[in-house]
């Protein structure tokens, strides 16, 4: 039975420790790294258990320690194409000089032979300094042809020959170096330096402190004699610098075994371009689990900072024990696919692992970003871990791929001369969508994403197209699943959804497309989206109103477009508060009636609020800002008729009950039996203006006047109210002194008249303010 050996010194963070785990598994699996030529354990397997690496092996911990101390033969790690590699006159020689010595132990002979071969090639090319361009390519070609097979994994992990150019996998810097630090020369010093090397090159014996350092590296045992050396990008906490110690500058120290195992593990990244999905793979796609940097999920990092990052590496973690050959095969593929395309950046990678767009067997990915620090050096910083499991949010995000919209807005937001507001909105959208990719889908994550879509749509609406950059289209149609998933049961959400449905009307609830109006009506009221953004065209030509921007015949378009010209008269939603904007929309919709030749009042909707919601809205127990932000996103989604609700004991003011029947469609009043077929109740001119001007007044005078005006209009249409002073025979003085709206803000009451409500809610209002007008036999629906 195999032993389970927990390597407490190997964790997914930092990347140096992750690579160290790969290196240990690799070395215990290979005969070429054994002095005797025998594999330490041909059946050794490894896996991740929480934050530790676990080996299943026939060896016990003492056997593992003995192998590395006495039989381990290091892989040839050299980089003669780089300055500082030890091959040039001004380079450090503390390590490489031992490999070029006449006396070398057999366990290091393969390493020594590789150094001598490289030296011969450099002499044949007459190189006394690091080569440039074509000469470097020629050098790499010659090295690949003449070096032993054991040296090729490192070479292939350090650089890739692509045509006549060299490309560098970011995990190993720019060809095996980090700024001025050459990894290969540093490794030779960690192995053979007279000061703190692990071995004596001539005898092959470990130094006195090597065993304690090995136990520290593998099992996290206490140890002294850490080397005063640079670790480079792999372990930011051990790199020294400001605030790294008790003084102004901390020392850079490292366990030499950590560095050895780290670079042995890095050979796993020998690059193989995947051609399954694309005939020509460019950029980072050739490098295993490596993509361009994306600011999404980084917190305070902006899109403009992405250029300062070299790349991202998503380190895969696997819970099932696997042989090194299996892991190497998965790394060689490195296949990460999002929406049928190779993942390009960190955001694409997150989408891929949320849709099973990666090779099987990985449970999590530790995300690293390579940040530039002082000078030309970088740090590999851990920036989060993601579970590799399906996310319901990934399917929602696919709606934004329609017409390539998401890809285009992400590119647009990264334009060099782009406005800060656009960059900020794109950044917010990416952050919200990144959160949406979590395995557990929450109402707050979905609503947050919808708010971000709305904010960006509003910003894009104000941008004018120029020759240099084409403004992306409006957001595409979001499925009703967005609305269902975002619905948190709050009043703010229900009212925002009801407002978002204005102008859409009744629909086929089982179809993805939304039906608009009854046949025979030629002109339609504007959708709510047209009040927030630039969607309304003039009546000239074929581009009438929202016929080509938002609607296709009697259905919602999946792909939208902005209206022609720089100005859209219906887009009255500004930067003011929710109340003032709702009143502006109410007044504009009334203006649109004669312009469009509408046969009915423009208050039909696909969604509805409840009276308790309206009561809270009027009373001020309501989050205006949240409703405003939700509305901006909901206008781009297919509406839902029924939303989550809860019972409410709140009652609407009598003034609202008296006014709302006037501000509803004649079609609803006919359906309820309030007025006969073909009849109508017009809205008194100036009524909304009177309430708007009344503002925050609470004395009831403005509202009392509006209610009397509404009673007069209803009475003329054959709908008397017993609360009408005229019906009671009251005089002029009594009418003027009435106070129907004491304690109610006129502006909030005006705004509430825009909110669509159910038929059942209207029936309740009629019973409250116009009792007796409904027949007992009449049945209403909730539509």
N, C-alpha and C positions, 0 to 999 in steps of 0.2 A: 504494500500500500504506500502511495506517495506521501511524502511529508509536506505539510503546509508550513511554509516559511514566510513570515510576515516581514517585509523590509520596511521597518519604521523610518528609515532614512530616505525613502522614496515616496514622494507625494506629487499630486498634479501641479502644485504651486511651490516654487517658481518653475519656469520652463526648464531651468537647469536640472531640477529634481525629476521632472517628467522624462527628460532625455536620459537621465541616469538610469531610470527603471528600464527603459528600452535597451540601454547599453548592457545592463546586467543580464537580461534575458537573452540578448543576442550572443554574448560571449559564452554563456553556459550551453549554448546550442550549437556551437561551431567548432570543428576540429582545427581549422586554420588558425585559431587563436589559442591553441594548446601546444605547449612545448613537446608533448609526447605524440601529437598527431591524433589523439583520441578525443572524442566528444565528451566533455564532462558529464552530460546527461542528455541523451538523444531524445528523451521524452519530457523534458522540462517544459512546463507551461506557466503562463503568467496571467494575472487578471487584477482588476482594481476592486478593492473592498473598502468602500467609503473613501477615505483620503490616504490610503496606504496601498502599496503594491504587494501582491501576494504571489509566491512561487509554489507550484505543486511539483515536487522534484524527488528523485530518489536520493538526493544528497541531503545531509543535515547541515546546519549552520557552520559547523566546524569544517566539513568538507568544502563548503563554498569558500570560506576564508583561506583554507590551505591551497585551493586551486589558484586563487588570485595572487597569493603571496609567492608561490613557488613554480607554477606551471603556466600561468597566463602569459601569452605572447601578444604584445600590443599590435593593433592594426597599423600599417604604415599611413600616417597622417602627415602629408606634406603639401605645401602650396608655393612652389617656386615661381609662380606667376605673380606673386604679391611681394611688395616691398615689406621688409620686416620679417620675412619668412625664415631667415637664417642663412640663406644662400648667397647673400650679397655682402660686400665688404663692410658696410656700416651697420649690419644687423647684429643683434645679440647672438652669441655663440654658446651660451652656457649649457644648452641642451644638445644642439646638433653636433657639437664637436665630439661628443662621446660616440655618436653614431658613425662618424667618419674616422674614428680611431682604428688602428690596425688590430687591436684586440677587442673583440666583441663577443658576448656570450651568445650561444645558439638561439636562445629565446628571443633575442633582438635582431637576429641576422636578417630576417625578412625586411624589417624596418630599415636596417643599415643598407641593404642592397637597393632599396627604393631610393634612398637619399643619394647613393652613388650613381644610380642610373640618371636621376634628375640632374646631378652635377655634370655628367657627361653630355647630356642634351644641352644644357646651358652653355657649355664650352663650345659645342658644335655650332651654336647660334651666336657665339661671341657676345654673350650677354653678361655685363657686369653691373647692371641695374635692372629694376623690374621692367618688363617689356611693355610696349604700347600697341594697341589696336591689332593690326594684322600679325605682327610678330607674336603677340600673346596668343592669338588663335592658333598659329603654327606651333607654338610651344605646347599648348594643350593637346593638340592632335598627336604630337610626337610622344608626349607623356602617356596618352591613352594607348598608344600602340606598343610601348615598350615596358611599362610598369607591370609588375606581377598582378594577378587577379585580386589578391588581397588588398591592393591599394586602390582599386577602381571604385568601390562603394563610396569612399570619402570624396574622390574626385567628382563622381556623378552627383553627390549631394551638395558639393560646393558650387558647382557651376554647370551650365547646360550649353552645349554648342548648338546654336540655332542658326542654320545656314552658315553665314560667314561672320556671325556675331556671337558673343558670349552673353548669357543671361545668368543672373545670380538668384538662387532661392533665398528669400529674406531671412529664413531661420538661421542661416549661416552668414548673414551680413552680405558683403559684396565680394564673394569668392573666398570665404573662409577668414574674413577679418572684420573687425568693428572699428572703423576709423583707423587709427595707427596700431591697434592691437591685432596681431596675427595669431589666430587660434592655434595653428599647427606648431609654430615656434613656442608658444606658451605651453602646449602639451609636452613637447620634448623637454622643456625645462622642468615641468612637473614630474616627469619620469626620471630624468637623469642629472639634473643640476646638482653640483657638489654641495650647494647650500641646503636645499630642502627637497631634492629629488627622492622619489620612492625607491629607486633601485640603483645598484652599482652596475653600470653597463658592461664592465669587463667580466664580472663574476656571475651576474644574474641574480645575486642575492638581494633580498629586501633590506632596507635600512632599519635601524632599531625601532624607529617610530612608525613604520609603515603599517604594522599590524593594528595598533591602536587607532590610527587614522582610518583603516579599512572598516573596523567595527563601528566607528562613528559614522562613516559614510553609508553603510548598509543598514545598521541597526540602531543608529542614533545614540550609541554609547558615548560617554564623555571622552574627550581627547584633547591633547595639547599639540603644539608644533604645527599649527595652521600656517600655511605658506603666505608670506607677504607678497601677494601677486594679484594681478588684475584678472577679473572674471569676465569682463566685457558685458554684453547685453543680456546675458542669460539669468543673472540674479541681481536685480537692482538693489536689494537690501544689503548685499555683500560687496557692492562696488565702491564703497567709501564715498568721500566727498562731504559737502556741507551737511551738518546735522546727523552724520552717520556715527558720531561718537561723542565723548564728553568734551572734546575740544572743538575748535572751529572747523577742522577737517578731520574726518574719520579715515582710518587706514582701510585699504582694500585687502581682505584676507580670504583664503579659500582652503578647503581640504583638497589636497592634490588628487585624491581618489575620486572626489566628485567631478573634477575637471576631466579626468581620464574617462570615467564612465559616460559623462555627458557627451563627449565627442565621439565615443564609440556608438552611442545611441543615435547621434545625429546622422550616421551613415544610413539609417533607415529611410532617410528622405531622398535617396537616389531617385531622380525625377523621371517619370514616365508620363508623357502627354496622352490623355484619354481622347479617343476619336469616336467614341460611341455616339455622341450627340452633335459634334461639329467636325467638319472636315479639316478645319485649320484652327488650332487652339493657340491663343495668344495670351499675353499678360501673365497673370498668376495661375492660370488654369493648369499649367504644366507641373506645378509644385503641389505636393500632397497637402490637402486641407488648408491651403493658403490662398487668400483672396486680398483684393484691395481693401484699404481701410474705409470703414463707414462710421460716421459719428453717431449713428443710431445706437442707443444703449450705453453710451459713454458718459452720460450725465451732462456736465457743463461744456463738453467739447462741441465746437461749432463745425459746420460743413467746411468752412474755410480752413480749418485746422487739419483736414484730412491730407492735404498736400505735405504736411510736416511729418506724417506717419509713413513708414516704409511699407507696411502691410499688416494683415491680421493672420494669425495662425490659430486654427481651431483644433486643439489637441483632443483626439478621440479617447474615450475611456470605455472599457469593455468589462462586464461583470463575469462573463463566462471564460474559464481558463482556456487559453489558446497558445499554440506553439508559435515560436518566433516566425516561422515560415508563413503561417497564416496571417499574422499581423503585417509582415513585410508585403505580402500580396495585396492586402487591403490598402496599405499605404501607396503601393505602386499604382493602383488604380486611382485612389484619391478622388473618386467620382462624387461630385456634389452638384445636384441638378435641381434647379428651381424653375417651375413652369416650362419644362422642356428645354431649358437653356442652362449652360454651365453657370454656376453661381459666380458672380463677378466681385461682389463685395460682402462685407459682414452682414448687411441686411438680407441679401440674397441667401447667404448661408443659413441664417436663422430661419428663413422661409423654407429652405430645403429640408432641414432636419425636423420641421414641423409638418412636413408632408411626406415623410419617408423617402426623401430624395437623396438618400445616402446609402452606402453599402450596409448590409445587415450586420448585426452583432454589436454595434456601439450603443451604449445606453445614455451617455452624456458627452458633452464637448466642453472643454475648458477653453475659453476665449482669451487670446493674447493680442495685444496691440503693440507694435514696435514704434515707440515714440522717439523723436529726436531730442536729444538733450544738448548740453553745451558742446560746441564744436560740431564734428561730423558723426559723433557716436550716437547710439540708440539704446533704449531700454526695452526689454520685453516685459510689459506690464499686464498682469492678470486683470481682465475687465469683465468677468462674469462667467457663469456656467449655465449651460442650457441642457435640458433633458431632450433626448432624441426620441420623441413620441409625438403622435399626431396632435394637432391643435385645432379646435373648431374655428378659431380665428383665422387660420390660414385660408379656409374656404371663403370667408367673408372678404378677405383682402383680394382674392382673385377677381372680384367684381371690378376692382380698380385697374385691372390689367386690360380691360376692354379698350380697344383702340390704342393700346400702349400708353394709356394716360399716366399711370404711376411712373413708368420709366421716364416719360417726357418731363413731368413736373420735377422729378428728382434731378434731372440734368439741368433744367431751367433754373432751379434754385441754386445751382453751383456756378452760374455764369459769373465771369470776372467782374462785370459791371452791374451786377444785379442789386436791386434795392434791398436794404437791410430788412424791410418788412416782409419781402418775399422769402429771403433766406431764412428768416426766423419762422415763418409759417411752414416752409418745407421741413425745417428741422423739427418743429412740433409734430408734424404729420408722421415723420419717420419714427420719432420717439413713441408716439401713440401706437403706431402699427407694430413696432417691435414689442411693446407690452402686450399687444393683442395676440402675439404668437405664443404666449405662455400656454402650457397644457390645460390649465384651469381657466375657463372663460368667465369673466366677471362682468356684471352690468356696467361697472365704472370704467373698465377697460374699453368696452365697445362704445359707450357714450363718449368717452374721451377721444376715441378715434373719429367718431362722427363730428364732434366739435372741431377737431383739427382739420377735417375735410371742409367743413363749413367756413372756417377762418381762411383757409387757403383759397377756396372758391371766391370768397368776397374780395380777397387781395388780387387775385388774377383778373377779376372783373374790371378792376381799375387800371390795369396795365394796357398800354397801347402797343400794338404790333409795329415793329420797325424792321428794317432790312437785315439787321444783324441777328435778331432772335425772334422766332415765331412764338407767340404766347400760347401755351397749352389751352386746350378746350376746357369747358366747364367739367366738373366731375361727372363721370358716367352714372347710369342708373344703378343705385344700390338695391339689392333684393330686400324683400320684406323681412328676411332673417336678421338684417341689421337692426331693424326697429324692434323686433321681438327680443333680440339678445340685449339691446340697450335699455329696454323698458325696466326701470327699477320700481315701478309702481308709484312714483311720486306725482304730485299735482303738477309740478313744473314740466315733467315729461309729457303728461297727457295733454296739457294745454299747448305745449310746443308742437306735439304731433297733430293736434286738431288744427292749429294754424297752418302747419306745413301742408295739410291736405286741401286748403282753400284753392278753388279753381280747378280741382281734379274731379270732384263729384263722385257719383256712384261708380262702382267698378265690379268687374268679374273677380271675385276674391280668390278663385282657384287658379287664375291665370297669372303668368308673370307680367304680361302687359296690362295696362290699366285703361279701361274704357272711360270715355269722358262724358258726353252729353247725350241727351235724347235726340233721335233723328229729326231733322227739319230745322234745327236751330243753327244758323249759319255762323254766328260769332260766339266766341266763348270768353268768359272773364279770364283775366290773367292768372297764372299759377302763382302761388306765394313766392316761389323762387325768383319770379320776375320783379318782385319788389325789393329783393335783396341784391340782385346782380343784374348785369346788362344782358337781358334776353329778349327784349321787345323791339321788333323792327317796325318801320313805318308801314303804311298801307300801300305804298307804291310798289309796282311790279308784283312779283310772286312771293316776296318775302313779307307776308302779312303777320304782324304781331309775333306770336311764338310758334308759328306754323312750321318753321324749319329749325328753330333753335331748341325747342323743348318737346314739342308734340310731333307725332307722325300720324296725320289724320286724326282719329279719335283715341290714339294711344300714346303713352309716354315713349319717348325715344330712349334707346339704350345709350346712344352716343349723342351728346349735345354740342352746340356751338354757340359762340357769342353773337350777339346782334351786330348788325352792320353799323358803322359810325361810332362816334365817341360818346354819344349821349343817348340814354334810354329813359324816356319820361316816366315810365312806371317804377323805375328803381329809386324809391324814395327813402329806403332804409339807410340811415346814416350812422354817425358815431355817437348819437345821443342815447338815452336810456330806452329800455323796452317800452315804457308807456308812451313816450312821445313818438316813437317809431310805429307802434301799433295804430295810434291815432292817424298818423300820416298815411299809413296803408289804407285805413278805413276811408279816409277822405278821398284818396286817389282812386280806390275802387268805385266809389260813387261817381267820380268824374268819368271813369271809363264806360259807364253805362250808355250815355248818349254817343260817345266816340265810337264804340263798338256796335251800337244798335242792339244792346242786350234786351232780351224779352223778359228778363227777371232780375231781381236784385242779386248782386255778385257775392253771395254768401254760402254757396254750396260747397261741400267739402267731402273728402273721403274718410275723414276721421273726426271724432267728436270728443268733447270733454263732458264731465259731469257737473251738475249744479254745485256740488260741494267744492269742486275745483275752482269754479268761478267765484264762489263766495269767499274762498281764501284769497284769491287774486284781488278782488275788490277791497277786502279788509286789510290787505297788506301783509298777511301771514304767508309770504310768498317770496321766493328767491328770484328776483327779476333777472339778474345777471346770468344765472344758470339757464333759465328758460330761453333767454336771448341766444346763448351759445348753442344750446340744443337745437333750437329752431334753424340756425344757420346750417347745420348738418342734415337735419331731417328733411329739408326741402329737396334733397337730392335722392331720397329713397322712395321706393314703392310704399305707399301708405298701408297701415293696418287699421282695420275698422275697430276691432275690440282690443283694448289694452288692459293691463293689470289695474285693478282698482280696489278700493277699500271703502267701507261705509263711512259716511261723514254726517255729523250732526249739525254742521254749519248750514245756515239758511241765507239765501241771497237777500239783499235789501229789496224792499217793495219797489223802489224806483227802478231797479233792474228788471223786475218782473213786469213792470208796466212798459218799459222801453224795448226790451228784447223782441217781443212779437213783431214790432215794427221793423226791426233789423234782422229779419229772417226772410227766406225766399218765399215768394207767393206759392210756389209749388208745395212747400211744406204745409203752409196754411190751408191750401186746398185739400191736401192729403189728410189733414186732421179734421176737415169739415168746418173750419173756422170761416172760410169765405167760399162762395160758390165758384165753380169752374169758370175760367177766363177772367175772374175778378182779381184785384190787386190792392195792396195797401202801400201807397207811396211814402217815402221818408220825407218828413217836413224839411224844407230848406233851412239851413243855418243851425239845425239842432246840434250837430256834432261840433260845429264851431263854437257854439255857446258853451258846451261842456269843456271843450279844450281850453278856452279862455278862462273858464272858472278855476282851472288849475287845482291847487291844493285846498281850496276853501272848504270849510266843514260846516258852514252855517245853514246849508240846505237851500239857499235862495236860488242859485243857478239850477240846481237839479229840480227843484219844485217847478220852475218855469218850464224845463224840458219835459217833465212828466205831464204837465197840463197841455203842452203842445202835442204830445203823443196821444193823450186822451181825445183831444179835438180831432186828430187825424183818424184815429180808430173809430170814433163816433160817426164821422163822415162816411166811413166805409161799412157802417152797419154793425160795428162791434162796440156796444156801450159798456161802460164800467160803472158799477155802483159807487166807486170811489171818486168818480169824476164830479167835481163841485157843480158843474152845470146840471148833471143828472139829479143832484141833491137840491137844486134850486138855490144854491148859495150865491151871494152877491159878489161884485168885483173885489171888494175889500177882503172877503174871506178867501177868494182865490189867490190874492197877492200875499196874504199872510200865512198861507199853507207852508208846511215844511216837510215834504215827502222825503227829502234826502239829507236830513240832519245827520252829521257824523260820517258822511260818505264823501270821498274826494271825487269831484267831477271828472278829473282827467282819468282816473282809474276806471270810473264807471264808463266813460266814453270808450276806452280801450277794450273793456270787457265785451262791448257790443260786437266786436269783431270775432270773438271766439265761437266756433260752431258747437252746438250742443245737440244731443239726441232728441228724437221726436218725443220720447217720454219726458225729457226735461222740459221741453216746450209745453207739453200738456200740463205739467205741474205749474209752470209759470202762468198759464192761462187761467187755471183754476184759482190761482192766488190773486191775480189782478183783474181778470175779466170773468168772474165766476158765472156759470150758466151758459157760456157761449159754446161749450162742448156738449154734444149729444151723448146720452148715456150709452147708446148702442154703438157708438163709434169705437173702432179698435185701431190702435196705433202700433207701428213697428218701431224698432230702435234705429232705423236707418236715418 
